[in-house]
Amino acid sequence: MALRKLRVYMGPDAESAAGPFLHEAPQSNTVRTTLGEILPLLADAVASQRTWLTDFEADEITISTDLHDVLQAYRHFRRPGA
């Protein structure tokens, strides 16, 4: 009778874990991706009121200065009565 070996599954390999749209960054706890790839997912999560969003609401993100300027202008002009 053949002896069977059991192996513990530790998750996907680092090369295949990133998926088609995530790219590993130099730091171990960061991932680089485009805004266009994550925006639809985040918009759906907000519209669906997913509770896991609160787990990340205090996390800092890095955005370009031009995107920051556009978002600040958008915030200013979308105020009621503006």
mmCIF file of the N, C-alpha and C atoms, coordinates in Angstrom:
data_MODEL
# 
_entry.id   MODEL 
# 
loop_
_atom_site.group_PDB 
_atom_site.id 
_atom_site.type_symbol 
_atom_site.label_atom_id 
_atom_site.label_alt_id 
_atom_site.label_comp_id 
_atom_site.label_asym_id 
_atom_site.label_entity_id 
_atom_site.label_seq_id 
_atom_site.pdbx_PDB_ins_code 
_atom_site.Cartn_x 
_atom_site.Cartn_y 
_atom_site.Cartn_z 
_atom_site.occupancy 
_atom_site.B_iso_or_equiv 
_atom_site.pdbx_formal_charge 
_atom_site.auth_seq_id 
_atom_site.auth_comp_id 
_atom_site.auth_asym_id 
_atom_site.auth_atom_id 
_atom_site.pdbx_PDB_model_num 
ATOM 1   N N  . MET A 1 1  ? 0.847   -1.185 0.000   1.00 0.00 ? 1  MET A N  1 
ATOM 2   C CA . MET A 1 1  ? 0.000   0.000  0.000   1.00 0.00 ? 1  MET A CA 1 
ATOM 3   C C  . MET A 1 1  ? 0.890   1.245  0.000   1.00 0.00 ? 1  MET A C  1 
ATOM 4   N N  . ALA A 1 2  ? 0.539   2.205  -0.842  1.00 0.00 ? 2  ALA A N  1 
ATOM 5   C CA . ALA A 1 2  ? 1.337   3.419  -0.962  1.00 0.00 ? 2  ALA A CA 1 
ATOM 6   C C  . ALA A 1 2  ? 1.098   4.330  0.237   1.00 0.00 ? 2  ALA A C  1 
ATOM 7   N N  . LEU A 1 3  ? 2.166   4.903  0.729   1.00 0.00 ? 3  LEU A N  1 
ATOM 8   C CA . LEU A 1 3  ? 2.089   5.825  1.857   1.00 0.00 ? 3  LEU A CA 1 
ATOM 9   C C  . LEU A 1 3  ? 1.735   7.219  1.335   1.00 0.00 ? 3  LEU A C  1 
ATOM 10  N N  . ARG A 1 4  ? 0.704   7.822  1.895   1.00 0.00 ? 4  ARG A N  1 
ATOM 11  C CA . ARG A 1 4  ? 0.277   9.149  1.448   1.00 0.00 ? 4  ARG A CA 1 
ATOM 12  C C  . ARG A 1 4  ? 0.900   10.222 2.324   1.00 0.00 ? 4  ARG A C  1 
ATOM 13  N N  . LYS A 1 5  ? 1.330   11.279 1.681   1.00 0.00 ? 5  LYS A N  1 
ATOM 14  C CA . LYS A 1 5  ? 1.890   12.424 2.400   1.00 0.00 ? 5  LYS A CA 1 
ATOM 15  C C  . LYS A 1 5  ? 0.852   13.536 2.417   1.00 0.00 ? 5  LYS A C  1 
ATOM 16  N N  . LEU A 1 6  ? 0.695   14.151 3.555   1.00 0.00 ? 6  LEU A N  1 
ATOM 17  C CA . LEU A 1 6  ? -0.181  15.306 3.668   1.00 0.00 ? 6  LEU A CA 1 
ATOM 18  C C  . LEU A 1 6  ? 0.674   16.564 3.693   1.00 0.00 ? 6  LEU A C  1 
ATOM 19  N N  . ARG A 1 7  ? 0.214   17.560 2.975   1.00 0.00 ? 7  ARG A N  1 
ATOM 20  C CA . ARG A 1 7  ? 0.920   18.830 2.960   1.00 0.00 ? 7  ARG A CA 1 
ATOM 21  C C  . ARG A 1 7  ? -0.016  19.914 3.460   1.00 0.00 ? 7  ARG A C  1 
ATOM 22  N N  . VAL A 1 8  ? 0.538   20.902 4.118   1.00 0.00 ? 8  VAL A N  1 
ATOM 23  C CA . VAL A 1 8  ? -0.236  22.038 4.600   1.00 0.00 ? 8  VAL A CA 1 
ATOM 24  C C  . VAL A 1 8  ? -0.238  23.106 3.525   1.00 0.00 ? 8  VAL A C  1 
ATOM 25  N N  . TYR A 1 9  ? -1.424  23.564 3.148   1.00 0.00 ? 9  TYR A N  1 
ATOM 26  C CA . TYR A 1 9  ? -1.547  24.621 2.153   1.00 0.00 ? 9  TYR A CA 1 
ATOM 27  C C  . TYR A 1 9  ? -1.309  25.963 2.830   1.00 0.00 ? 9  TYR A C  1 
ATOM 28  N N  . MET A 1 10 ? -0.316  26.705 2.377   1.00 0.00 ? 10 MET A N  1 
ATOM 29  C CA . MET A 1 10 ? 0.060   27.977 2.980   1.00 0.00 ? 10 MET A CA 1 
ATOM 30  C C  . MET A 1 10 ? -0.425  29.166 2.155   1.00 0.00 ? 10 MET A C  1 
ATOM 31  N N  . GLY A 1 11 ? -1.287  28.972 1.202   1.00 0.00 ? 11 GLY A N  1 
ATOM 32  C CA . GLY A 1 11 ? -1.775  30.060 0.369   1.00 0.00 ? 11 GLY A CA 1 
ATOM 33  C C  . GLY A 1 11 ? -1.074  30.056 -0.975  1.00 0.00 ? 11 GLY A C  1 
ATOM 34  N N  . PRO A 1 12 ? -1.455  30.986 -1.858  1.00 0.00 ? 12 PRO A N  1 
ATOM 35  C CA . PRO A 1 12 ? -0.850  31.023 -3.187  1.00 0.00 ? 12 PRO A CA 1 
ATOM 36  C C  . PRO A 1 12 ? 0.608   31.458 -3.122  1.00 0.00 ? 12 PRO A C  1 
ATOM 37  N N  . ASP A 1 13 ? 1.346   31.083 -4.142  1.00 0.00 ? 13 ASP A N  1 
ATOM 38  C CA . ASP A 1 13 ? 2.737   31.513 -4.246  1.00 0.00 ? 13 ASP A CA 1 
ATOM 39  C C  . ASP A 1 13 ? 2.782   33.023 -4.390  1.00 0.00 ? 13 ASP A C  1 
ATOM 40  N N  . ALA A 1 14 ? 3.885   33.624 -3.999  1.00 0.00 ? 14 ALA A N  1 
ATOM 41  C CA . ALA A 1 14 ? 4.029   35.080 -4.077  1.00 0.00 ? 14 ALA A CA 1 
ATOM 42  C C  . ALA A 1 14 ? 3.869   35.569 -5.509  1.00 0.00 ? 14 ALA A C  1 
ATOM 43  N N  . GLU A 1 15 ? 4.313   34.784 -6.485  1.00 0.00 ? 15 GLU A N  1 
ATOM 44  C CA . GLU A 1 15 ? 4.221   35.198 -7.880  1.00 0.00 ? 15 GLU A CA 1 
ATOM 45  C C  . GLU A 1 15 ? 2.784   35.202 -8.378  1.00 0.00 ? 15 GLU A C  1 
ATOM 46  N N  . SER A 1 16 ? 1.976   34.234 -7.943  1.00 0.00 ? 16 SER A N  1 
ATOM 47  C CA . SER A 1 16 ? 0.605   34.157 -8.429  1.00 0.00 ? 16 SER A CA 1 
ATOM 48  C C  . SER A 1 16 ? -0.377  34.850 -7.509  1.00 0.00 ? 16 SER A C  1 
ATOM 49  N N  . ALA A 1 17 ? 0.034   35.257 -6.312  1.00 0.00 ? 17 ALA A N  1 
ATOM 50  C CA . ALA A 1 17 ? -0.878  35.872 -5.348  1.00 0.00 ? 17 ALA A CA 1 
ATOM 51  C C  . ALA A 1 17 ? -1.328  37.258 -5.773  1.00 0.00 ? 17 ALA A C  1 
ATOM 52  N N  . ALA A 1 18 ? -0.519  37.945 -6.546  1.00 0.00 ? 18 ALA A N  1 
ATOM 53  C CA . ALA A 1 18 ? -0.831  39.320 -6.900  1.00 0.00 ? 18 ALA A CA 1 
ATOM 54  C C  . ALA A 1 18 ? -2.020  39.427 -7.832  1.00 0.00 ? 18 ALA A C  1 
ATOM 55  N N  . GLY A 1 19 ? -2.319  38.409 -8.580  1.00 0.00 ? 19 GLY A N  1 
ATOM 56  C CA . GLY A 1 19 ? -3.448  38.464 -9.492  1.00 0.00 ? 19 GLY A CA 1 
ATOM 57  C C  . GLY A 1 19 ? -3.099  39.268 -10.725 1.00 0.00 ? 19 GLY A C  1 
ATOM 58  N N  . PRO A 1 20 ? -4.096  39.493 -11.574 1.00 0.00 ? 20 PRO A N  1 
ATOM 59  C CA . PRO A 1 20 ? -3.801  40.145 -12.849 1.00 0.00 ? 20 PRO A CA 1 
ATOM 60  C C  . PRO A 1 20 ? -3.567  41.646 -12.750 1.00 0.00 ? 20 PRO A C  1 
ATOM 61  N N  . PHE A 1 21 ? -3.997  42.312 -11.676 1.00 0.00 ? 21 PHE A N  1 
ATOM 62  C CA . PHE A 1 21 ? -3.887  43.763 -11.665 1.00 0.00 ? 21 PHE A CA 1 
ATOM 63  C C  . PHE A 1 21 ? -3.086  44.324 -10.505 1.00 0.00 ? 21 PHE A C  1 
ATOM 64  N N  . LEU A 1 22 ? -2.546  43.505 -9.661  1.00 0.00 ? 22 LEU A N  1 
ATOM 65  C CA . LEU A 1 22 ? -1.752  44.000 -8.546  1.00 0.00 ? 22 LEU A CA 1 
ATOM 66  C C  . LEU A 1 22 ? -0.281  43.710 -8.811  1.00 0.00 ? 22 LEU A C  1 
ATOM 67  N N  . HIS A 1 23 ? 0.562   44.658 -8.520  1.00 0.00 ? 23 HIS A N  1 
ATOM 68  C CA . HIS A 1 23 ? 1.995   44.512 -8.750  1.00 0.00 ? 23 HIS A CA 1 
ATOM 69  C C  . HIS A 1 23 ? 2.714   44.762 -7.439  1.00 0.00 ? 23 HIS A C  1 
ATOM 70  N N  . GLU A 1 24 ? 3.623   43.876 -7.092  1.00 0.00 ? 24 GLU A N  1 
ATOM 71  C CA . GLU A 1 24 ? 4.336   44.023 -5.827  1.00 0.00 ? 24 GLU A CA 1 
ATOM 72  C C  . GLU A 1 24 ? 5.236   45.247 -5.855  1.00 0.00 ? 24 GLU A C  1 
ATOM 73  N N  . ALA A 1 25 ? 5.260   45.949 -4.752  1.00 0.00 ? 25 ALA A N  1 
ATOM 74  C CA . ALA A 1 25 ? 6.124   47.109 -4.593  1.00 0.00 ? 25 ALA A CA 1 
ATOM 75  C C  . ALA A 1 25 ? 7.362   46.687 -3.800  1.00 0.00 ? 25 ALA A C  1 
ATOM 76  N N  . PRO A 1 26 ? 8.359   47.540 -3.723  1.00 0.00 ? 26 PRO A N  1 
ATOM 77  C CA . PRO A 1 26 ? 9.576   47.191 -3.006  1.00 0.00 ? 26 PRO A CA 1 
ATOM 78  C C  . PRO A 1 26 ? 9.346   46.855 -1.532  1.00 0.00 ? 26 PRO A C  1 
ATOM 79  N N  . GLN A 1 27 ? 8.402   47.519 -0.874  1.00 0.00 ? 27 GLN A N  1 
ATOM 80  C CA . GLN A 1 27 ? 8.150   47.230 0.529   1.00 0.00 ? 27 GLN A CA 1 
ATOM 81  C C  . GLN A 1 27 ? 7.287   45.981 0.634   1.00 0.00 ? 27 GLN A C  1 
ATOM 82  N N  . SER A 1 28 ? 7.470   45.221 1.709   1.00 0.00 ? 28 SER A N  1 
ATOM 83  C CA . SER A 1 28 ? 6.776   43.946 1.830   1.00 0.00 ? 28 SER A CA 1 
ATOM 84  C C  . SER A 1 28 ? 5.286   44.081 2.100   1.00 0.00 ? 28 SER A C  1 
ATOM 85  N N  . ASN A 1 29 ? 4.840   45.179 2.703   1.00 0.00 ? 29 ASN A N  1 
ATOM 86  C CA . ASN A 1 29 ? 3.431   45.329 3.041   1.00 0.00 ? 29 ASN A CA 1 
ATOM 87  C C  . ASN A 1 29 ? 2.682   46.246 2.087   1.00 0.00 ? 29 ASN A C  1 
ATOM 88  N N  . THR A 1 30 ? 3.204   46.482 0.918   1.00 0.00 ? 30 THR A N  1 
ATOM 89  C CA . THR A 1 30 ? 2.554   47.374 -0.027  1.00 0.00 ? 30 THR A CA 1 
ATOM 90  C C  . THR A 1 30 ? 2.394   46.687 -1.377  1.00 0.00 ? 30 THR A C  1 
ATOM 91  N N  . VAL A 1 31 ? 1.433   47.178 -2.126  1.00 0.00 ? 31 VAL A N  1 
ATOM 92  C CA . VAL A 1 31 ? 1.173   46.692 -3.480  1.00 0.00 ? 31 VAL A CA 1 
ATOM 93  C C  . VAL A 1 31 ? 0.904   47.900 -4.351  1.00 0.00 ? 31 VAL A C  1 
ATOM 94  N N  . ARG A 1 32 ? 1.422   47.901 -5.558  1.00 0.00 ? 32 ARG A N  1 
ATOM 95  C CA . ARG A 1 32 ? 1.180   49.000 -6.489  1.00 0.00 ? 32 ARG A CA 1 
ATOM 96  C C  . ARG A 1 32 ? 0.124   48.554 -7.491  1.00 0.00 ? 32 ARG A C  1 
ATOM 97  N N  . THR A 1 33 ? -0.832  49.428 -7.741  1.00 0.00 ? 33 THR A N  1 
ATOM 98  C CA . THR A 1 33 ? -1.867  49.169 -8.730  1.00 0.00 ? 33 THR A CA 1 
ATOM 99  C C  . THR A 1 33 ? -2.385  50.505 -9.232  1.00 0.00 ? 33 THR A C  1 
ATOM 100 N N  . THR A 1 34 ? -3.223  50.476 -10.237 1.00 0.00 ? 34 THR A N  1 
ATOM 101 C CA . THR A 1 34 ? -3.773  51.726 -10.750 1.00 0.00 ? 34 THR A CA 1 
ATOM 102 C C  . THR A 1 34 ? -5.091  52.036 -10.060 1.00 0.00 ? 34 THR A C  1 
ATOM 103 N N  . LEU A 1 35 ? -5.406  53.300 -10.012 1.00 0.00 ? 35 LEU A N  1 
ATOM 104 C CA . LEU A 1 35 ? -6.662  53.742 -9.417  1.00 0.00 ? 35 LEU A CA 1 
ATOM 105 C C  . LEU A 1 35 ? -7.850  53.195 -10.207 1.00 0.00 ? 35 LEU A C  1 
ATOM 106 N N  . GLY A 1 36 ? -7.693  53.131 -11.508 1.00 0.00 ? 36 GLY A N  1 
ATOM 107 C CA . GLY A 1 36 ? -8.759  52.614 -12.365 1.00 0.00 ? 36 GLY A CA 1 
ATOM 108 C C  . GLY A 1 36 ? -9.114  51.168 -12.084 1.00 0.00 ? 36 GLY A C  1 
ATOM 109 N N  . GLU A 1 37 ? -8.190  50.422 -11.544 1.00 0.00 ? 37 GLU A N  1 
ATOM 110 C CA . GLU A 1 37 ? -8.447  49.018 -11.252 1.00 0.00 ? 37 GLU A CA 1 
ATOM 111 C C  . GLU A 1 37 ? -9.116  48.811 -9.895  1.00 0.00 ? 37 GLU A C  1 
ATOM 112 N N  . ILE A 1 38 ? -8.869  49.714 -8.942  1.00 0.00 ? 38 ILE A N  1 
ATOM 113 C CA . ILE A 1 38 ? -9.481  49.517 -7.629  1.00 0.00 ? 38 ILE A CA 1 
ATOM 114 C C  . ILE A 1 38 ? -10.738 50.346 -7.406  1.00 0.00 ? 38 ILE A C  1 
ATOM 115 N N  . LEU A 1 39 ? -10.909 51.434 -8.169  1.00 0.00 ? 39 LEU A N  1 
ATOM 116 C CA . LEU A 1 39 ? -12.079 52.293 -7.977  1.00 0.00 ? 39 LEU A CA 1 
ATOM 117 C C  . LEU A 1 39 ? -13.409 51.550 -8.137  1.00 0.00 ? 39 LEU A C  1 
ATOM 118 N N  . PRO A 1 40 ? -13.591 50.748 -9.171  1.00 0.00 ? 40 PRO A N  1 
ATOM 119 C CA . PRO A 1 40 ? -14.873 50.034 -9.281  1.00 0.00 ? 40 PRO A CA 1 
ATOM 120 C C  . PRO A 1 40 ? -15.138 49.114 -8.097  1.00 0.00 ? 40 PRO A C  1 
ATOM 121 N N  . LEU A 1 41 ? -14.107 48.498 -7.581  1.00 0.00 ? 41 LEU A N  1 
ATOM 122 C CA . LEU A 1 41 ? -14.270 47.614 -6.429  1.00 0.00 ? 41 LEU A CA 1 
ATOM 123 C C  . LEU A 1 41 ? -14.636 48.397 -5.181  1.00 0.00 ? 41 LEU A C  1 
ATOM 124 N N  . LEU A 1 42 ? -13.953 49.520 -4.961  1.00 0.00 ? 42 LEU A N  1 
ATOM 125 C CA . LEU A 1 42 ? -14.259 50.349 -3.803  1.00 0.00 ? 42 LEU A CA 1 
ATOM 126 C C  . LEU A 1 42 ? -15.639 50.982 -3.914  1.00 0.00 ? 42 LEU A C  1 
ATOM 127 N N  . ALA A 1 43 ? -16.001 51.435 -5.102  1.00 0.00 ? 43 ALA A N  1 
ATOM 128 C CA . ALA A 1 43 ? -17.322 52.036 -5.295  1.00 0.00 ? 43 ALA A CA 1 
ATOM 129 C C  . ALA A 1 43 ? -18.420 51.022 -5.003  1.00 0.00 ? 43 ALA A C  1 
ATOM 130 N N  . ASP A 1 44 ? -18.242 49.801 -5.462  1.00 0.00 ? 44 ASP A N  1 
ATOM 131 C CA . ASP A 1 44 ? -19.221 48.753 -5.191  1.00 0.00 ? 44 ASP A CA 1 
ATOM 132 C C  . ASP A 1 44 ? -19.292 48.442 -3.704  1.00 0.00 ? 44 ASP A C  1 
ATOM 133 N N  . ALA A 1 45 ? -18.142 48.407 -3.041  1.00 0.00 ? 45 ALA A N  1 
ATOM 134 C CA . ALA A 1 45 ? -18.116 48.117 -1.603  1.00 0.00 ? 45 ALA A CA 1 
ATOM 135 C C  . ALA A 1 45 ? -18.810 49.225 -0.813  1.00 0.00 ? 45 ALA A C  1 
ATOM 136 N N  . VAL A 1 46 ? -18.619 50.484 -1.208  1.00 0.00 ? 46 VAL A N  1 
ATOM 137 C CA . VAL A 1 46 ? -19.282 51.595 -0.533  1.00 0.00 ? 46 VAL A CA 1 
ATOM 138 C C  . VAL A 1 46 ? -20.783 51.535 -0.786  1.00 0.00 ? 46 VAL A C  1 
ATOM 139 N N  . ALA A 1 47 ? -21.181 51.314 -2.039  1.00 0.00 ? 47 ALA A N  1 
ATOM 140 C CA . ALA A 1 47 ? -22.605 51.244 -2.375  1.00 0.00 ? 47 ALA A CA 1 
ATOM 141 C C  . ALA A 1 47 ? -23.293 50.079 -1.661  1.00 0.00 ? 47 ALA A C  1 
ATOM 142 N N  . SER A 1 48 ? -22.544 48.992 -1.450  1.00 0.00 ? 48 SER A N  1 
ATOM 143 C CA . SER A 1 48 ? -23.098 47.812 -0.779  1.00 0.00 ? 48 SER A CA 1 
ATOM 144 C C  . SER A 1 48 ? -22.956 47.885 0.733   1.00 0.00 ? 48 SER A C  1 
ATOM 145 N N  . GLN A 1 49 ? -22.364 48.974 1.214   1.00 0.00 ? 49 GLN A N  1 
ATOM 146 C CA . GLN A 1 49 ? -22.146 49.196 2.643   1.00 0.00 ? 49 GLN A CA 1 
ATOM 147 C C  . GLN A 1 49 ? -21.420 48.014 3.302   1.00 0.00 ? 49 GLN A C  1 
ATOM 148 N N  . ARG A 1 50 ? -20.328 47.616 2.712   1.00 0.00 ? 50 ARG A N  1 
ATOM 149 C CA . ARG A 1 50 ? -19.534 46.502 3.240   1.00 0.00 ? 50 ARG A CA 1 
ATOM 150 C C  . ARG A 1 50 ? -18.850 46.929 4.532   1.00 0.00 ? 50 ARG A C  1 
ATOM 151 N N  . THR A 1 51 ? -18.996 46.128 5.557   1.00 0.00 ? 51 THR A N  1 
ATOM 152 C CA . THR A 1 51 ? -18.455 46.490 6.870   1.00 0.00 ? 51 THR A CA 1 
ATOM 153 C C  . THR A 1 51 ? -16.934 46.437 6.901   1.00 0.00 ? 51 THR A C  1 
ATOM 154 N N  . TRP A 1 52 ? -16.309 45.666 6.030   1.00 0.00 ? 52 TRP A N  1 
ATOM 155 C CA . TRP A 1 52 ? -14.850 45.571 6.054   1.00 0.00 ? 52 TRP A CA 1 
ATOM 156 C C  . TRP A 1 52 ? -14.185 46.893 5.683   1.00 0.00 ? 52 TRP A C  1 
ATOM 157 N N  . LEU A 1 53 ? -14.911 47.810 5.067   1.00 0.00 ? 53 LEU A N  1 
ATOM 158 C CA . LEU A 1 53 ? -14.325 49.114 4.742   1.00 0.00 ? 53 LEU A CA 1 
ATOM 159 C C  . LEU A 1 53 ? -13.887 49.856 5.995   1.00 0.00 ? 53 LEU A C  1 
ATOM 160 N N  . THR A 1 54 ? -14.608 49.678 7.097   1.00 0.00 ? 54 THR A N  1 
ATOM 161 C CA . THR A 1 54 ? -14.240 50.368 8.338   1.00 0.00 ? 54 THR A CA 1 
ATOM 162 C C  . THR A 1 54 ? -12.902 49.877 8.870   1.00 0.00 ? 54 THR A C  1 
ATOM 163 N N  . ASP A 1 55 ? -12.494 48.670 8.502   1.00 0.00 ? 55 ASP A N  1 
ATOM 164 C CA . ASP A 1 55 ? -11.195 48.161 8.935   1.00 0.00 ? 55 ASP A CA 1 
ATOM 165 C C  . ASP A 1 55 ? -10.043 48.970 8.351   1.00 0.00 ? 55 ASP A C  1 
ATOM 166 N N  . PHE A 1 56 ? -10.296 49.636 7.245   1.00 0.00 ? 56 PHE A N  1 
ATOM 167 C CA . PHE A 1 56 ? -9.230  50.334 6.531   1.00 0.00 ? 56 PHE A CA 1 
ATOM 168 C C  . PHE A 1 56 ? -9.399  51.846 6.510   1.00 0.00 ? 56 PHE A C  1 
ATOM 169 N N  . GLU A 1 57 ? -10.426 52.382 7.159   1.00 0.00 ? 57 GLU A N  1 
ATOM 170 C CA . GLU A 1 57 ? -10.692 53.810 7.034   1.00 0.00 ? 57 GLU A CA 1 
ATOM 171 C C  . GLU A 1 57 ? -9.614  54.698 7.651   1.00 0.00 ? 57 GLU A C  1 
ATOM 172 N N  . ALA A 1 58 ? -8.806  54.199 8.544   1.00 0.00 ? 58 ALA A N  1 
ATOM 173 C CA . ALA A 1 58 ? -7.726  54.992 9.133   1.00 0.00 ? 58 ALA A CA 1 
ATOM 174 C C  . ALA A 1 58 ? -6.384  54.772 8.414   1.00 0.00 ? 58 ALA A C  1 
ATOM 175 N N  . ASP A 1 59 ? -6.353  53.863 7.449   1.00 0.00 ? 59 ASP A N  1 
ATOM 176 C CA . ASP A 1 59 ? -5.115  53.601 6.716   1.00 0.00 ? 59 ASP A CA 1 
ATOM 177 C C  . ASP A 1 59 ? -4.768  54.789 5.826   1.00 0.00 ? 59 ASP A C  1 
ATOM 178 N N  . GLU A 1 60 ? -3.498  55.116 5.763   1.00 0.00 ? 60 GLU A N  1 
ATOM 179 C CA . GLU A 1 60 ? -3.042  56.186 4.891   1.00 0.00 ? 60 GLU A CA 1 
ATOM 180 C C  . GLU A 1 60 ? -2.745  55.624 3.513   1.00 0.00 ? 60 GLU A C  1 
ATOM 181 N N  . ILE A 1 61 ? -3.011  56.438 2.491   1.00 0.00 ? 61 ILE A N  1 
ATOM 182 C CA . ILE A 1 61 ? -2.679  56.065 1.122   1.00 0.00 ? 61 ILE A CA 1 
ATOM 183 C C  . ILE A 1 61 ? -1.843  57.177 0.521   1.00 0.00 ? 61 ILE A C  1 
ATOM 184 N N  . THR A 1 62 ? -1.142  56.877 -0.528  1.00 0.00 ? 62 THR A N  1 
ATOM 185 C CA . THR A 1 62 ? -0.340  57.872 -1.229  1.00 0.00 ? 62 THR A CA 1 
ATOM 186 C C  . THR A 1 62 ? -0.968  58.111 -2.597  1.00 0.00 ? 62 THR A C  1 
ATOM 187 N N  . ILE A 1 63 ? -1.261  59.373 -2.900  1.00 0.00 ? 63 ILE A N  1 
ATOM 188 C CA . ILE A 1 63 ? -1.806  59.741 -4.200  1.00 0.00 ? 63 ILE A CA 1 
ATOM 189 C C  . ILE A 1 63 ? -0.962  60.861 -4.775  1.00 0.00 ? 63 ILE A C  1 
ATOM 190 N N  . SER A 1 64 ? -1.096  61.071 -6.055  1.00 0.00 ? 64 SER A N  1 
ATOM 191 C CA . SER A 1 64 ? -0.330  62.136 -6.702  1.00 0.00 ? 64 SER A CA 1 
ATOM 192 C C  . SER A 1 64 ? -0.895  63.494 -6.297  1.00 0.00 ? 64 SER A C  1 
ATOM 193 N N  . THR A 1 65 ? -0.067  64.522 -6.387  1.00 0.00 ? 65 THR A N  1 
ATOM 194 C CA . THR A 1 65 ? -0.508  65.858 -5.995  1.00 0.00 ? 65 THR A CA 1 
ATOM 195 C C  . THR A 1 65 ? -1.603  66.387 -6.917  1.00 0.00 ? 65 THR A C  1 
ATOM 196 N N  . ASP A 1 66 ? -1.546  66.038 -8.199  1.00 0.00 ? 66 ASP A N  1 
ATOM 197 C CA . ASP A 1 66 ? -2.594  66.522 -9.093  1.00 0.00 ? 66 ASP A CA 1 
ATOM 198 C C  . ASP A 1 66 ? -3.941  65.883 -8.775  1.00 0.00 ? 66 ASP A C  1 
ATOM 199 N N  . LEU A 1 67 ? -3.961  64.603 -8.418  1.00 0.00 ? 67 LEU A N  1 
ATOM 200 C CA . LEU A 1 67 ? -5.212  63.967 -8.006  1.00 0.00 ? 67 LEU A CA 1 
ATOM 201 C C  . LEU A 1 67 ? -5.719  64.597 -6.713  1.00 0.00 ? 67 LEU A C  1 
ATOM 202 N N  . HIS A 1 68 ? -4.817  64.891 -5.801  1.00 0.00 ? 68 HIS A N  1 
ATOM 203 C CA . HIS A 1 68 ? -5.213  65.537 -4.546  1.00 0.00 ? 68 HIS A CA 1 
ATOM 204 C C  . HIS A 1 68 ? -5.850  66.899 -4.817  1.00 0.00 ? 68 HIS A C  1 
ATOM 205 N N  . ASP A 1 69 ? -5.259  67.671 -5.705  1.00 0.00 ? 69 ASP A N  1 
ATOM 206 C CA . ASP A 1 69 ? -5.805  68.986 -6.048  1.00 0.00 ? 69 ASP A CA 1 
ATOM 207 C C  . ASP A 1 69 ? -7.199  68.864 -6.659  1.00 0.00 ? 69 ASP A C  1 
ATOM 208 N N  . VAL A 1 70 ? -7.379  67.909 -7.558  1.00 0.00 ? 70 VAL A N  1 
ATOM 209 C CA . VAL A 1 70 ? -8.685  67.698 -8.188  1.00 0.00 ? 70 VAL A CA 1 
ATOM 210 C C  . VAL A 1 70 ? -9.718  67.285 -7.148  1.00 0.00 ? 70 VAL A C  1 
ATOM 211 N N  . LEU A 1 71 ? -9.343  66.397 -6.239  1.00 0.00 ? 71 LEU A N  1 
ATOM 212 C CA . LEU A 1 71 ? -10.276 65.956 -5.193  1.00 0.00 ? 71 LEU A CA 1 
ATOM 213 C C  . LEU A 1 71 ? -10.645 67.096 -4.248  1.00 0.00 ? 71 LEU A C  1 
ATOM 214 N N  . GLN A 1 72 ? -9.683  67.950 -3.927  1.00 0.00 ? 72 GLN A N  1 
ATOM 215 C CA . GLN A 1 72 ? -9.974  69.093 -3.065  1.00 0.00 ? 72 GLN A CA 1 
ATOM 216 C C  . GLN A 1 72 ? -10.938 70.066 -3.760  1.00 0.00 ? 72 GLN A C  1 
ATOM 217 N N  . ALA A 1 73 ? -10.721 70.307 -5.031  1.00 0.00 ? 73 ALA A N  1 
ATOM 218 C CA . ALA A 1 73 ? -11.621 71.183 -5.780  1.00 0.00 ? 73 ALA A CA 1 
ATOM 219 C C  . ALA A 1 73 ? -13.014 70.558 -5.868  1.00 0.00 ? 73 ALA A C  1 
ATOM 220 N N  . TYR A 1 74 ? -13.064 69.266 -6.104  1.00 0.00 ? 74 TYR A N  1 
ATOM 221 C CA . TYR A 1 74 ? -14.355 68.576 -6.162  1.00 0.00 ? 74 TYR A CA 1 
ATOM 222 C C  . TYR A 1 74 ? -15.083 68.665 -4.823  1.00 0.00 ? 74 TYR A C  1 
ATOM 223 N N  . ARG A 1 75 ? -14.359 68.482 -3.745  1.00 0.00 ? 75 ARG A N  1 
ATOM 224 C CA . ARG A 1 75 ? -14.956 68.596 -2.410  1.00 0.00 ? 75 ARG A CA 1 
ATOM 225 C C  . ARG A 1 75 ? -15.525 69.998 -2.195  1.00 0.00 ? 75 ARG A C  1 
ATOM 226 N N  . HIS A 1 76 ? -14.790 71.005 -2.620  1.00 0.00 ? 76 HIS A N  1 
ATOM 227 C CA . HIS A 1 76 ? -15.232 72.386 -2.432  1.00 0.00 ? 76 HIS A CA 1 
ATOM 228 C C  . HIS A 1 76 ? -16.497 72.699 -3.233  1.00 0.00 ? 76 HIS A C  1 
ATOM 229 N N  . PHE A 1 77 ? -16.551 72.269 -4.481  1.00 0.00 ? 77 PHE A N  1 
ATOM 230 C CA . PHE A 1 77 ? -17.667 72.630 -5.347  1.00 0.00 ? 77 PHE A CA 1 
ATOM 231 C C  . PHE A 1 77 ? -18.888 71.731 -5.198  1.00 0.00 ? 77 PHE A C  1 
ATOM 232 N N  . ARG A 1 78 ? -18.782 70.617 -4.510  1.00 0.00 ? 78 ARG A N  1 
ATOM 233 C CA . ARG A 1 78 ? -19.956 69.760 -4.345  1.00 0.00 ? 78 ARG A CA 1 
ATOM 234 C C  . ARG A 1 78 ? -20.697 70.061 -3.052  1.00 0.00 ? 78 ARG A C  1 
ATOM 235 N N  . ARG A 1 79 ? -20.204 71.006 -2.276  1.00 0.00 ? 79 ARG A N  1 
ATOM 236 C CA . ARG A 1 79 ? -20.906 71.384 -1.050  1.00 0.00 ? 79 ARG A CA 1 
ATOM 237 C C  . ARG A 1 79 ? -22.273 71.960 -1.392  1.00 0.00 ? 79 ARG A C  1 
ATOM 238 N N  . PRO A 1 80 ? -23.267 71.676 -0.546  1.00 0.00 ? 80 PRO A N  1 
ATOM 239 C CA . PRO A 1 80 ? -24.590 72.272 -0.800  1.00 0.00 ? 80 PRO A CA 1 
ATOM 240 C C  . PRO A 1 80 ? -24.507 73.796 -0.751  1.00 0.00 ? 80 PRO A C  1 
ATOM 241 N N  . GLY A 1 81 ? -25.105 74.431 -1.719  1.00 0.00 ? 81 GLY A N  1 
ATOM 242 C CA . GLY A 1 81 ? -25.122 75.890 -1.764  1.00 0.00 ? 81 GLY A CA 1 
ATOM 243 C C  . GLY A 1 81 ? -23.879 76.494 -2.373  1.00 0.00 ? 81 GLY A C  1 
ATOM 244 N N  . ALA A 1 82 ? -22.961 75.683 -2.858  1.00 0.00 ? 82 ALA A N  1 
ATOM 245 C CA . ALA A 1 82 ? -21.729 76.223 -3.442  1.00 0.00 ? 82 ALA A CA 1 
ATOM 246 C C  . ALA A 1 82 ? -21.964 76.640 -4.876  1.00 0.00 ? 82 ALA A C  1 
# 
